[in-house]
Amino acid sequence: GCSAGRCMKFYCSDSDGRDARSAGVATGHYKGDFDLLGIPPRMQNKNYTDWCYSDREAVEYYCVGGEVKEERMRCYSRLGSSGKCIGGRCVNVY
């Protein structure tokens, strides 16, 4: 994005490649970081760690176009029944 004639290229990395079975960290800009004028904060990169929204849903951070996105994912086991979210990742429950 550009502001006051200065342009910045956003960079985003995701340690687990949007895999809900792994508790990863996405580093970069999250859309919510910008103020009302669309200007990014002084701190350019932040870490967003995957976490458990509930015991059966994980919040997964990932990258799209240099920006951090967030998605709530339901945990499923291989047998089709619900898995569990523990420590920011989905695990199979048999």
CORRA-V722034 format. One record per residue. RES is the residue in one small letter. SS is DSSP state (alpha for helix, beta for strand, coil for the rest). PSI is psi as a letter, one per 40 degrees, with the letter a starting at -180 (NA if undefined). NEAR is the number of other C-alpha atoms within 8 Angstrom. Layout:
[[RES,SS,PSI,NEAR] [RES,SS,PSI,NEAR]]
This chain:
[[g,coil,i,6] [c,beta,i,7] [s,beta,h,7] [a,coil,f,4] [g,coil,e,5] [r,beta,h,6] [c,beta,i,7] [m,coil,i,6] [k,coil,h,5] [f,coil,i,9] [y,coil,h,8] [c,coil,h,14] [s,beta,i,10] [d,beta,h,13] [s,coil,d,7] [d,coil,e,9] [g,coil,f,6] [r,coil,f,8] [d,coil,h,7] [a,coil,e,11] [r,coil,e,7] [s,coil,h,9] [a,coil,g,12] [g,coil,a,12] [v,beta,h,12] [a,beta,h,15] [t,beta,h,12] [g,beta,a,15] [h,beta,h,14] [y,beta,h,9] [k,alpha,d,8] [g,alpha,e,5] [d,alpha,e,8] [f,coil,i,11] [d,coil,a,9] [l,coil,d,5] [l,coil,e,5] [g,coil,e,6] [i,coil,h,8] [p,coil,i,8] [p,coil,i,8] [r,coil,d,4] [m,coil,h,5] [q,coil,d,8] [n,coil,h,7] [k,beta,i,8] [n,beta,h,8] [y,beta,h,8] [t,beta,h,11] [d,coil,i,13] [w,beta,i,11] [c,beta,h,14] [y,beta,d,9] [s,beta,a,7] [d,coil,e,8] [r,coil,e,13] [e,beta,h,14] [a,beta,i,18] [v,beta,h,13] [e,beta,h,15] [y,beta,h,16] [y,beta,i,12] [c,beta,h,12] [v,beta,h,8] [g,coil,f,5] [g,coil,e,11] [e,beta,i,13] [v,beta,h,15] [k,beta,i,10] [e,beta,h,8] [e,beta,h,7] [r,beta,h,9] [m,beta,h,9] [r,beta,h,8] [c,coil,h,14] [y,beta,i,12] [s,coil,i,12] [r,coil,d,6] [l,coil,e,6] [g,coil,e,6] [s,coil,i,7] [s,beta,h,10] [g,coil,a,12] [k,beta,i,13] [c,beta,h,15] [i,beta,h,9] [g,coil,f,7] [g,coil,e,14] [r,beta,i,14] [c,beta,h,16] [v,beta,i,11] [n,coil,i,9] [v,coil,h,7] [y,coil,NA,4]]
